[in-house]
Amino acid sequence: MATVKAQSKPAAKAKSGAGSATLHGLAPYKEVKKEEYMNENQREHFKLILKAWRNELMEEVDRTVTHMKDEAANFPDPADRATQEEEFSLELRTRDRERKLIKKIDKTLVRVEEDDYGFCDQCGIDIGIRRLEARPTADLCVDCKTLDEIKERQITGG
Protein backbone atom coordinates (compact mmCIF):
# COMPACT_ATOMS: atom_id res chain seq x y z
CA MET A 1 0.00 0.00 0.00
CA ALA A 2 2.32 2.68 -1.27
CA THR A 3 -0.44 5.31 -1.23
CA VAL A 4 -0.92 5.05 2.54
CA LYS A 5 2.80 5.44 3.12
CA ALA A 6 2.95 8.44 0.79
CA GLN A 7 -0.02 10.03 2.54
CA SER A 8 1.53 9.80 5.98
CA LYS A 9 4.58 11.80 4.96
CA PRO A 10 4.65 15.58 5.37
CA ALA A 11 3.31 17.38 2.35
CA ALA A 12 5.87 17.99 -0.33
CA LYS A 13 6.12 21.16 -2.36
CA ALA A 14 2.91 21.40 -4.35
CA LYS A 15 3.02 21.82 -8.07
CA SER A 16 1.34 25.01 -9.12
CA GLY A 17 -1.59 24.26 -11.31
CA ALA A 18 -5.28 24.83 -11.62
CA GLY A 19 -7.16 23.70 -8.54
CA SER A 20 -4.16 22.87 -6.37
CA ALA A 21 -4.64 24.57 -3.01
CA THR A 22 -1.35 25.25 -1.27
CA LEU A 23 -0.27 26.64 2.06
CA HIS A 24 2.83 28.72 1.52
CA GLY A 25 3.79 26.45 -1.37
CA LEU A 26 2.97 23.21 0.47
CA ALA A 27 0.11 20.81 -0.20
CA PRO A 28 -2.43 20.26 2.62
CA TYR A 29 -1.69 17.38 4.97
CA LYS A 30 -3.38 14.13 4.00
CA GLU A 31 -4.51 12.34 7.13
CA VAL A 32 -4.29 8.58 7.33
CA LYS A 33 -7.06 6.66 9.10
CA LYS A 34 -6.37 5.99 12.77
CA GLU A 35 -3.09 7.91 12.81
CA GLU A 36 -2.18 9.55 16.09
CA TYR A 37 -2.91 13.28 16.32
CA MET A 38 0.21 15.47 16.12
CA ASN A 39 2.49 12.60 15.24
CA GLU A 40 5.97 13.23 13.86
CA ASN A 41 4.70 13.57 10.25
CA GLN A 42 2.10 16.15 11.22
CA ARG A 43 4.57 18.15 13.32
CA GLU A 44 7.05 18.10 10.44
CA HIS A 45 4.32 19.25 8.03
CA PHE A 46 3.44 22.24 10.22
CA LYS A 47 7.09 23.03 10.83
CA LEU A 48 7.56 23.27 7.04
CA ILE A 49 4.49 25.51 6.71
CA LEU A 50 5.61 27.82 9.53
CA LYS A 51 9.16 28.10 8.19
CA ALA A 52 7.94 28.79 4.64
CA TRP A 53 5.55 31.47 5.95
CA ARG A 54 8.32 33.02 8.02
CA ASN A 55 10.64 33.08 4.99
CA GLU A 56 7.94 34.78 2.87
CA LEU A 57 7.53 37.48 5.52
CA MET A 58 11.29 38.00 5.78
CA GLU A 59 11.50 38.39 1.99
CA GLU A 60 8.80 41.09 2.22
CA VAL A 61 10.89 42.93 4.81
CA ASP A 62 13.89 42.83 2.48
CA ARG A 63 11.76 44.06 -0.44
CA THR A 64 10.45 46.95 1.65
CA VAL A 65 13.92 48.07 2.66
CA THR A 66 15.08 47.91 -0.96
CA HIS A 67 11.96 49.71 -2.17
CA MET A 68 12.29 52.50 0.38
CA LYS A 69 15.96 53.01 -0.46
CA ASP A 70 15.28 53.05 -4.20
CA GLU A 71 12.18 55.25 -4.03
CA ALA A 72 13.41 57.73 -1.44
CA ALA A 73 13.48 61.10 -3.10
CA ASN A 74 13.36 64.65 -1.90
CA PHE A 75 10.43 65.94 -3.92
CA PRO A 76 10.27 69.72 -4.23
CA ASP A 77 6.47 69.57 -4.33
CA PRO A 78 5.05 69.23 -0.77
CA ALA A 79 2.09 67.17 -2.03
CA ASP A 80 4.41 64.64 -3.69
CA ARG A 81 6.56 64.49 -0.57
CA ALA A 82 3.49 63.96 1.62
CA THR A 83 2.22 61.20 -0.66
CA GLN A 84 5.57 59.42 -0.47
CA GLU A 85 5.73 59.78 3.31
CA GLU A 86 2.19 58.39 3.64
CA GLU A 87 3.09 55.45 1.37
CA PHE A 88 6.21 54.71 3.44
CA SER A 89 4.24 55.04 6.67
CA LEU A 90 1.66 52.53 5.47
CA GLU A 91 4.40 50.14 4.36
CA LEU A 92 6.17 50.42 7.72
CA ARG A 93 2.92 49.77 9.62
CA THR A 94 2.39 46.65 7.54
CA ARG A 95 5.94 45.49 8.18
CA ASP A 96 5.48 46.09 11.92
CA ARG A 97 2.43 43.82 11.91
CA GLU A 98 4.44 41.23 10.00
CA ARG A 99 7.31 41.56 12.49
CA LYS A 100 4.87 40.69 15.28
CA LEU A 101 3.61 37.77 13.22
CA ILE A 102 7.19 36.53 12.74
CA LYS A 103 7.61 36.56 16.54
CA LYS A 104 4.40 34.55 16.87
CA ILE A 105 5.60 32.08 14.23
CA ASP A 106 8.90 31.70 16.11
CA LYS A 107 7.01 30.97 19.36
CA THR A 108 4.87 28.45 17.51
CA LEU A 109 7.95 26.73 16.09
CA VAL A 110 9.24 26.34 19.67
CA ARG A 111 5.92 24.71 20.61
CA VAL A 112 6.29 22.29 17.68
CA GLU A 113 9.79 21.37 18.87
CA GLU A 114 8.53 20.86 22.43
CA ASP A 115 5.62 18.62 21.25
CA ASP A 116 3.18 21.17 22.67
CA TYR A 117 1.75 22.18 19.29
CA GLY A 118 -1.80 21.52 18.15
CA PHE A 119 -3.50 21.51 21.54
CA CYS A 120 -5.74 24.25 22.94
CA ASP A 121 -4.08 26.44 25.58
CA GLN A 122 -7.35 26.79 27.50
CA CYS A 123 -9.01 23.36 27.43
CA GLY A 124 -6.25 21.09 26.15
CA ILE A 125 -8.19 19.38 23.36
CA ASP A 126 -6.95 18.91 19.80
CA ILE A 127 -7.14 22.11 17.76
CA GLY A 128 -7.47 20.07 14.59
CA ILE A 129 -5.43 19.69 11.41
CA ARG A 130 -7.75 21.77 9.20
CA ARG A 131 -7.90 24.67 11.66
CA LEU A 132 -4.11 24.63 11.99
CA GLU A 133 -3.75 24.68 8.23
CA ALA A 134 -6.07 27.69 8.08
CA ARG A 135 -4.20 29.39 10.95
CA PRO A 136 -0.90 27.64 11.71
CA THR A 137 -0.24 29.85 14.76
CA ALA A 138 -3.61 29.02 16.40
CA ASP A 139 -3.28 28.17 20.06
CA LEU A 140 -7.00 27.87 20.87
CA CYS A 141 -9.61 25.44 19.58
CA VAL A 142 -12.60 26.89 17.71
CA ASP A 143 -14.87 26.74 20.78
CA CYS A 144 -12.45 28.53 23.12
CA LYS A 145 -11.62 31.13 20.45
CA THR A 146 -15.34 31.77 19.91
CA LEU A 147 -15.87 32.22 23.67
CA ASP A 148 -12.90 34.61 23.83
CA GLU A 149 -14.36 36.69 21.00
CA ILE A 150 -17.78 36.81 22.69
CA LYS A 151 -16.18 37.95 25.97
CA GLU A 152 -14.13 40.56 24.09
CA ARG A 153 -17.26 41.96 22.43
CA GLN A 154 -19.02 42.15 25.80
CA ILE A 155 -16.09 44.01 27.36
CA THR A 156 -15.71 46.49 24.48
CA GLY A 157 -19.44 46.87 24.05
CA GLY A 158 -19.23 46.11 20.34
Buried (B, 14 or more C-beta within 10 A) or exposed (E): EEEEEEBBEBBEEBEEEEEEEBBBBBBBBBBBEEEEEBEEBBBBBBBBBBBBBBEEBEEBEEEBEEEBEEEEEEEEEEEEEEEBEEEBEEBEEEBEEBEEBBEBBEEBBEBBEEEEBBBBEEEEEEBBBEBBBEEBBBBBBEEBBEBEEEEEEEEEEE
